[in-house]
Amino acid sequence: MVCILGGPPVVKNARPLTEQQITAIKNYVNNPNRKLVEAAQSLHDLERLREKGEVPDSLIAFEILKTIHAGIEHGFTNDDLLGTIPKALGDETITIPVAAIRSLLSAWNNFKYSDDPNMAKSFGLDGAGQGRKPITKLEIHKNERYYTRRIFELRMFARMDFKKLTVDVAAEQVAEEESVSVQSVKNAYKKYRRNFAELFKEHGIPLK
């Protein structure tokens, strides 16, 4: 074997390729769907590693998202890209906003290629030293909205029975159901009642 400076190694006296073999190489290199073929091969290789327990499902999931997102940006259709996914993963699909995928992949790439990988930091889950962590804030937000919605529901149900339930009484019931203080429920209601009032008003639901 000899090596040409600046080029790949070349085998002396290599058997010449047939016209058919040359055509096959050209067709592969110039195939507009070459990226799909290579993506499918890569994902199938990862799937074999997953089956052996050498990589987790989550890693496969991120690589699938990355493959589909990159393929869409290169002009391939969603159906084309779904065809690259190993059948073992199933064929059920959902539609997700591109912005959500980009956000996840940006965080994933930050973690994957960081000199000092830290998943919580890459995904913005560490809070960057600003009080409560984002996950805690999200849970509080969801709970407070639930308390508020529950107060509206209890009052609506009472109206359907030709009764009137005050906010204070409804708040006490929610507090008992959720094992939290009445004041916490009232604070949540005060914070989010306008949002729910506007929503129910749009649907013609009586609020009083």
C-alpha positions in Angstrom: 0.0 0.0 0.0 1.2 3.5 -0.8 0.0 6.8 0.5 -0.3 9.8 -1.8 0.5 13.0 0.2 -2.8 14.8 1.1 -5.0 11.9 -0.1 -6.2 8.5 1.1 -4.0 5.3 0.9 -3.9 3.7 -2.5 -3.5 0.0 -3.0 -1.0 -0.9 -5.8 -2.4 -3.1 -8.5 -5.9 -3.0 -7.2 -8.4 -5.1 -9.2 -10.2 -2.7 -11.6 -13.8 -2.1 -10.8 -16.5 -3.2 -13.3 -18.7 -0.7 -15.0 -21.6 -1.9 -12.8 -19.6 -1.4 -9.6 -18.6 2.1 -10.7 -22.2 2.9 -11.5 -23.3 1.6 -8.1 -20.7 3.9 -6.3 -21.8 6.9 -8.4 -25.4 6.2 -7.7 -24.9 6.0 -4.0 -22.7 9.1 -3.8 -25.1 11.2 -5.9 -28.3 9.7 -4.4 -30.4 12.7 -3.2 -31.8 10.4 -0.5 -28.3 9.4 0.7 -28.8 11.3 4.0 -31.9 9.2 4.7 -30.0 5.9 4.0 -27.2 7.0 6.3 -29.6 8.2 9.0 -31.5 4.9 8.9 -28.2 2.9 9.2 -27.1 5.0 12.2 -30.4 4.7 14.1 -30.5 0.9 13.4 -27.0 0.6 14.8 -28.1 2.5 17.9 -31.2 0.3 18.2 -29.0 -2.8 18.3 -26.9 -1.3 21.1 -30.2 -0.5 22.9 -31.4 -4.1 22.6 -28.1 -5.2 24.1 -28.6 -2.8 27.0 -25.5 -0.8 26.1 -27.4 2.6 25.6 -30.6 3.8 27.3 -33.9 4.5 25.6 -33.5 8.3 26.3 -30.3 8.5 24.2 -32.1 6.8 21.2 -35.0 9.2 21.7 -32.7 12.3 21.4 -30.9 10.9 18.4 -34.3 10.3 16.7 -35.4 13.9 17.4 -32.0 15.1 16.0 -32.4 13.0 12.9 -35.9 14.2 12.1 -35.1 17.8 12.8 -32.0 17.8 10.7 -33.8 16.0 7.9 -36.7 18.5 7.8 -34.1 21.3 7.5 -32.6 19.5 4.5 -35.9 19.3 2.7 -37.1 15.7 3.5 -40.7 15.1 4.4 -41.8 13.9 7.8 -42.9 10.5 6.3 -39.5 10.1 4.7 -37.8 10.6 8.0 -40.1 8.3 10.0 -39.2 5.6 7.6 -35.6 5.7 9.0 -36.7 4.8 12.5 -36.3 1.1 13.5 -39.6 -0.8 13.5 -38.9 -2.1 17.0 -39.7 1.3 18.3 -43.2 1.1 16.9 -45.1 3.2 14.4 -47.2 5.5 16.6 -46.5 9.2 16.1 -47.5 12.6 17.4 -47.0 16.1 16.0 -44.8 18.4 18.0 -44.0 22.1 17.4 -40.6 22.6 15.9 -39.7 25.2 18.5 -40.1 22.6 21.2 -37.8 20.2 19.4 -35.2 22.9 18.8 -35.2 23.8 22.4 -34.6 20.2 23.5 -31.9 19.5 20.9 -30.1 22.8 21.7 -29.9 21.7 25.4 -29.0 18.1 24.4 -26.1 19.3 22.1 -24.9 21.6 24.8 -24.7 18.7 27.2 -23.4 16.2 24.7 -20.5 18.3 23.4 -19.6 20.2 26.6 -16.1 19.9 28.1 -17.7 19.5 31.5 -21.1 17.8 30.9 -23.8 18.8 33.3 -27.4 17.9 32.2 -29.2 20.0 34.8 -27.1 23.1 33.7 -27.5 22.3 29.9 -31.2 22.0 30.2 -31.5 25.0 32.4 -32.9 23.0 35.3 -30.3 24.0 37.9 -31.8 27.5 38.3 -28.5 29.2 37.9 -28.5 30.1 41.6 -31.7 32.1 41.3 -33.9 30.9 44.1 -36.1 27.9 43.6 -35.2 25.5 40.8 -37.3 25.7 37.6 -38.9 22.3 38.2 -40.0 23.4 41.7 -41.4 26.6 40.2 -43.3 24.6 37.6 -44.9 22.3 40.2 -46.0 25.3 42.3 -47.4 27.0 39.2 -49.3 23.9 38.2 -50.7 23.4 41.7 -51.8 26.9 42.1 -53.6 26.8 38.8 -55.3 23.6 39.8 -56.5 25.1 43.1 -58.0 28.0 41.2 -59.7 25.8 38.6 -61.0 23.6 41.3 -62.7 26.6 43.0 -64.4 27.6 39.8 -65.5 24.0 39.2 -67.0 23.6 42.7 -68.9 26.8 42.3 -70.2 25.8 38.8 -71.3 22.4 40.1 -73.1 24.1 42.9 -74.9 26.4 40.4 -76.0 23.3 38.5 -77.7 22.1 41.7 -79.3 25.6 42.1 -77.1 26.4 45.0 -74.6 29.2 45.5 -71.1 28.4 46.9 -68.9 31.2 48.1 -65.2 31.4 47.2 -64.3 31.1 50.9 -66.3 27.9 51.3 -64.9 26.5 48.0 -61.3 27.4 49.1 -61.8 25.5 52.3 -63.0 22.4 50.5 -60.0 22.5 48.1 -57.6 23.0 51.0 -59.1 19.9 52.7 -58.9 17.8 49.4 -55.3 18.7 48.8 -54.1 18.9 52.4 -52.8 22.4 52.1 -53.7 25.6 54.0 -56.8 27.6 53.1 -54.6 30.7 52.7 -52.4 29.0 50.1 -55.6 28.2 48.1 -56.9 31.7 48.4 -53.5 33.2 47.3 -53.5 31.0 44.3 -57.1 32.0 43.4 -56.3 35.6 43.7 -53.3 35.1 41.5 -55.0 33.2 38.6 -58.7 33.9 38.9 -58.6 36.5 36.1 -57.1 33.9 33.7 -59.8 31.4 34.3 -62.5 34.0 34.4 -61.6 35.1 30.8 -61.4 31.4 29.7 -64.8 30.5 31.1 -66.3 33.7 29.8 -65.2 32.8 26.2 -67.2 29.6 26.6 -70.3 31.3 27.9 -70.0 29.8 31.4 -71.7 31.8 34.1 -69.2 32.9 36.8 -71.6 34.1 39.5 
